[in-house]
Amino acid sequence: MTDTVERQPVTIETDRGALELVLMVRKMERRHEPAPALLGGDRIGIEAEIEVATGDQKGPTYFLSRLTGEADWVIDAKFGANAFPHYSHGLGSRVTIPHGLPDEICDLLDSEARNRGMVRAIGRGTPLQLAG
């Protein structure tokens, strides 16, 4: 497991203008989760835990995954700043409607995975290929 506590600024462009956020990647690791074929088979990919804040105000924590061959990060679980669970589907669950994050946050996660040497290919619209 590789962790970091570095806070990284992210600017999200919205219809109402730019939204300045601070992102903290708490965890990013390669995962292999065995699962029966009935539930889609084994899940292999990257799991990440991030906290999103605005200025000095703590925001939600997201648990995300991007499985091999997927072109997008998917939210597996979301907890409010007070740890209230909004939803939790488990690592790599794709039996519900997948929810994603803004491209700017996903780009930062892609860059983190590259910097950590975890991937051979990753990016917007690029299916995930894990390294080694």
Backbone torsions as a table, in degrees:
resi	resn	phi	psi	omega
1	MET	NA	139.1	178.1
2	THR	-119.4	123.9	-179.4
3	ASP	-118.0	155.9	172.4
4	THR	-145.6	151.8	177.4
5	VAL	-118.8	9.6	-179.7
6	GLU	-66.0	131.1	177.0
7	ARG	-89.8	129.6	-176.5
8	GLN	-122.3	126.7	179.0
9	PRO	-73.5	142.9	177.9
10	VAL	-137.3	133.9	175.9
11	THR	-109.4	122.6	179.5
12	ILE	-104.4	125.4	176.5
13	GLU	-85.5	121.7	179.3
14	THR	-121.1	174.8	176.9
15	ASP	-63.5	-25.6	-178.7
16	ARG	-97.7	10.5	179.7
17	GLY	113.7	-170.2	-176.9
18	ALA	-80.5	138.0	176.6
19	LEU	-114.7	119.3	-178.9
20	GLU	-90.6	121.9	178.8
21	LEU	-123.0	163.5	172.3
22	VAL	-123.1	127.7	-176.3
23	LEU	-113.5	134.5	175.2
24	MET	-122.4	118.7	176.2
25	VAL	-85.7	107.7	-179.1
26	ARG	-81.2	-32.8	-177.0
27	LYS	-155.0	142.3	170.9
28	MET	-150.0	121.1	-178.1
29	GLU	-150.0	157.0	174.7
30	ARG	-77.5	137.9	-179.3
31	ARG	-133.0	145.7	171.5
32	HIS	-131.5	112.0	-177.2
33	GLU	-113.0	108.2	178.3
34	PRO	-65.0	139.6	178.3
35	ALA	-151.5	147.2	178.4
36	PRO	-66.1	153.9	-179.8
37	ALA	-56.5	-33.8	179.5
38	LEU	-58.7	-29.2	179.9
39	LEU	-102.9	18.9	176.3
40	GLY	101.8	-3.1	179.0
41	GLY	81.8	-175.1	-178.0
42	ASP	-57.3	145.1	177.6
43	ARG	-111.1	117.4	-179.4
44	ILE	-125.4	128.6	-179.5
45	GLY	172.4	-146.3	-178.1
46	ILE	-119.0	136.9	174.3
47	GLU	-112.6	137.9	178.5
48	ALA	-136.0	147.4	172.9
49	GLU	-122.7	124.5	-179.3
50	ILE	-130.2	152.0	171.5
51	GLU	-116.5	132.9	179.9
52	VAL	-113.0	129.5	-179.3
53	ALA	-130.4	158.3	172.0
54	THR	-114.0	116.2	-177.3
55	GLY	59.2	-121.6	179.7
56	ASP	-102.9	10.5	-179.6
57	GLN	-97.7	121.8	179.6
58	LYS	-63.2	140.1	179.8
59	GLY	-118.6	-160.5	-177.6
60	PRO	-71.7	158.5	172.8
61	THR	-110.1	132.8	179.7
62	TYR	-117.3	140.5	169.6
63	PHE	-108.8	121.9	-173.0
64	LEU	-122.4	159.7	171.2
65	SER	-145.0	154.2	172.9
66	ARG	-139.4	112.4	-176.1
67	LEU	-88.3	156.8	178.1
68	THR	-51.6	130.4	179.6
69	GLY	89.4	-10.6	179.1
70	GLU	-86.6	145.6	-178.1
71	ALA	-100.1	2.0	-177.1
72	ASP	-141.1	152.4	169.7
73	TRP	-79.8	141.7	-179.3
74	VAL	-124.3	138.0	177.7
75	ILE	-78.9	119.4	176.5
76	ASP	-89.6	-33.0	-179.1
77	ALA	-153.5	149.9	177.4
78	LYS	-137.3	129.4	177.8
79	PHE	-124.3	136.9	179.4
80	GLY	-69.1	172.0	-179.8
81	ALA	-58.6	-27.0	178.6
82	ASN	-92.7	12.4	-180.0
83	ALA	74.1	10.4	175.9
84	PHE	-67.1	126.9	-179.8
85	PRO	-77.2	117.7	174.5
86	HIS	-79.5	-43.1	171.2
87	TYR	-167.7	158.6	178.8
88	SER	-151.7	116.5	-175.8
89	HIS	-109.4	-9.9	-178.1
90	GLY	90.7	154.7	-176.3
91	LEU	-54.3	123.8	171.4
92	GLY	68.0	11.9	178.9
93	SER	-65.7	126.1	179.3
94	ARG	-123.8	24.0	179.8
95	VAL	-89.5	-6.3	175.2
96	THR	-113.5	174.4	177.8
97	ILE	-66.2	120.0	-178.4
98	PRO	-71.9	139.7	176.6
99	HIS	-113.5	139.9	178.6
100	GLY	-118.4	-176.3	178.6
101	LEU	-117.9	166.0	177.7
102	PRO	-56.7	149.3	-178.0
103	ASP	-52.6	-37.6	-176.6
104	GLU	-63.3	-37.6	176.9
105	ILE	-71.1	-41.8	178.5
106	CYS	-63.3	-38.7	177.0
107	ASP	-60.5	-41.5	178.5
108	LEU	-64.2	-41.4	177.5
109	LEU	-64.4	-40.8	176.5
110	ASP	-59.1	-44.4	179.7
111	SER	-63.3	-41.2	177.2
112	GLU	-60.1	-45.3	-179.7
113	ALA	-62.6	-40.5	176.7
114	ARG	-63.2	-48.3	-178.3
115	ASN	-61.3	-29.0	-179.6
116	ARG	-87.4	-0.8	178.3
117	GLY	70.0	26.0	-175.8
118	MET	-86.3	-17.4	-169.0
119	VAL	-131.3	153.9	169.0
120	ARG	-95.8	-33.6	179.0
121	ALA	-147.6	137.4	177.2
122	ILE	-168.0	151.0	178.2
123	GLY	155.7	176.5	178.5
124	ARG	-59.0	121.7	177.6
125	GLY	72.6	3.3	-180.0
126	THR	-102.3	119.9	179.7
127	PRO	-61.3	140.2	-179.1
128	LEU	-66.4	129.4	170.8
129	GLN	-126.1	118.6	-179.0
130	LEU	-75.8	150.9	175.5
131	ALA	-76.9	149.7	173.4
132	GLY	41.8	NA	NA
